[in-house]
Amino acid sequence: MATAQKKSVSTEKAPKAQEATALLKADHKAVDLLFEQYESAKSSTKKKAIVSQICTELTVHAQIEEEIFYPQVKAALKDKELIPEATVEHATLKELIAQIEEGEPDDEMYDAKVKVLSEYVKHHVKEEQNEIFPKAKASKLDMYALGEQLTQRKEELLAQK
């Protein structure tokens, strides 16, 4: 794995050590691109495949944030507002994901639910990247160690899918 990454990584850090917020931002970008692919997809089969990937990505991303990132950031910042709000947003996202996963692309509300999910994710990402990430980076947290924990857990969860 590390050898395959060496070619594409152009930082001075070891390829394995990715800073936590960089890893989470990469997830955000990947999901955003999937939503764009969904918007241009025509067939129900293609839409269903893309939505399946979106739901998997979001579910795993939310889980690693809730298990690892949020608790450490909350403790480091002694935060009582940002992380609880983000956690509530995750709960809403999970509910919408569950509704979408139960549906079919031909259902009347399917496209609408995917659109709302996309908009909600964009809102959540903006808050994380503009409010939580800068504060986390300014804290005493070791963002590379945190990134390693996130990467390991993400790999475990994706292997279970």
C-alpha positions in Angstrom: 0.0 0.0 0.0 2.7 2.5 1.0 4.7 1.9 -2.2 1.6 2.6 -4.4 1.1 5.9 -2.6 4.7 7.1 -2.8 4.3 8.0 -6.5 1.3 10.2 -5.9 2.2 11.8 -2.6 4.2 15.0 -3.0 4.6 16.0 0.6 7.7 15.7 2.8 5.9 13.5 5.3 6.0 9.7 5.1 3.3 8.5 2.7 1.5 6.6 5.4 1.1 9.6 7.8 -1.8 11.7 6.5 -2.9 14.6 8.7 -6.4 14.0 10.1 -8.2 16.9 8.6 -6.5 16.3 5.2 -7.9 12.7 5.3 -11.4 13.9 6.2 -11.3 16.7 3.5 -10.3 14.0 0.9 -13.4 12.0 1.9 -15.5 15.1 1.6 -14.2 15.8 -1.9 -14.7 12.1 -3.0 -18.3 12.2 -1.9 -18.9 15.6 -3.6 -17.6 14.0 -6.8 -20.0 11.1 -6.4 -22.9 13.4 -6.0 -21.8 15.1 -9.3 -21.7 11.7 -11.0 -25.2 11.0 -9.7 -26.6 14.2 -11.1 -25.4 13.2 -14.6 -26.4 9.5 -14.4 -29.3 8.5 -16.5 -30.0 4.8 -15.9 -31.5 3.5 -12.7 -28.7 0.9 -12.4 -26.0 3.6 -12.6 -27.9 5.8 -10.1 -28.3 2.9 -7.6 -24.6 2.0 -7.9 -23.5 5.6 -7.2 -25.9 6.0 -4.4 -24.7 2.8 -2.8 -21.1 4.1 -3.0 -22.2 7.5 -1.5 -24.0 5.8 1.4 -21.0 3.5 2.1 -18.6 6.5 2.0 -20.8 8.7 4.2 -21.5 5.9 6.7 -17.9 5.0 7.2 -16.8 8.6 7.3 -19.4 9.5 10.0 -18.4 6.4 12.0 -14.7 7.3 12.1 -15.5 10.9 13.0 -17.8 9.8 15.8 -15.5 7.1 17.2 -12.2 8.8 16.9 -12.1 12.4 15.6 -15.0 14.0 17.4 -14.2 12.7 20.9 -10.6 13.7 20.7 -11.4 17.2 19.3 -14.2 17.7 21.8 -11.8 16.9 24.7 -8.9 19.0 23.3 -11.2 22.0 22.7 -13.4 21.5 25.7 -16.1 22.0 23.2 -19.8 21.9 24.2 -21.3 23.2 20.9 -19.6 22.4 17.6 -19.1 18.6 18.1 -22.6 18.0 19.6 -24.1 19.9 16.7 -22.0 17.9 14.2 -23.1 14.7 15.9 -26.8 15.7 15.6 -26.2 16.4 11.9 -24.7 13.0 11.5 -27.9 11.4 13.0 -30.0 13.3 10.5 -27.7 12.2 7.6 -27.9 8.6 8.8 -31.7 8.7 8.8 -31.8 10.1 5.3 -29.3 7.4 4.2 -31.5 4.7 5.6 -34.5 6.1 3.7 -32.5 6.2 0.5 -31.1 2.7 0.9 -34.7 1.3 1.3 -35.8 3.0 -1.9 -35.3 2.5 -5.6 -34.2 5.0 -8.2 -37.6 4.8 -9.9 -39.4 5.9 -6.6 -41.0 9.3 -6.8 -39.0 10.7 -3.8 -35.6 9.0 -4.6 -34.0 11.8 -6.5 -35.3 14.4 -4.1 -33.9 12.5 -1.1 -30.5 12.2 -2.8 -30.6 15.9 -3.6 -31.4 16.8 0.0 -28.7 14.5 1.2 -26.2 16.2 -1.1 -27.2 19.7 0.1 -27.1 18.6 3.8 -23.7 17.0 3.3 -22.4 20.3 1.7 -23.7 22.3 4.7 -22.1 19.9 7.2 -18.8 19.8 5.3 -18.7 23.6 5.2 -19.2 23.8 9.0 -16.5 21.1 9.6 -13.9 22.6 7.3 -14.5 26.3 8.4 -15.1 25.8 12.1 -14.1 22.5 13.5 -10.9 21.7 11.4 -9.1 25.0 12.0 -9.7 24.7 15.8 -8.6 21.1 15.8 -5.4 22.0 13.9 -4.7 24.8 16.3 -5.1 22.5 19.3 -2.4 20.4 20.9 -3.7 17.3 19.1 -1.2 15.3 17.1 -3.0 15.5 13.8 -0.8 12.9 12.1 -1.3 10.3 14.9 -5.0 11.1 14.7 -4.9 10.7 10.9 -3.3 7.3 11.3 -6.0 6.2 13.7 -8.7 7.4 11.3 -7.0 5.6 8.3 -6.7 2.3 10.2 -10.3 2.4 11.4 -11.6 3.4 7.9 -9.8 0.4 6.3 -11.3 -1.9 8.9 -14.8 -0.6 8.3 -14.5 -0.7 4.5 -13.2 -4.3 4.7 -16.5 -5.2 6.4 -18.6 -3.7 3.6 
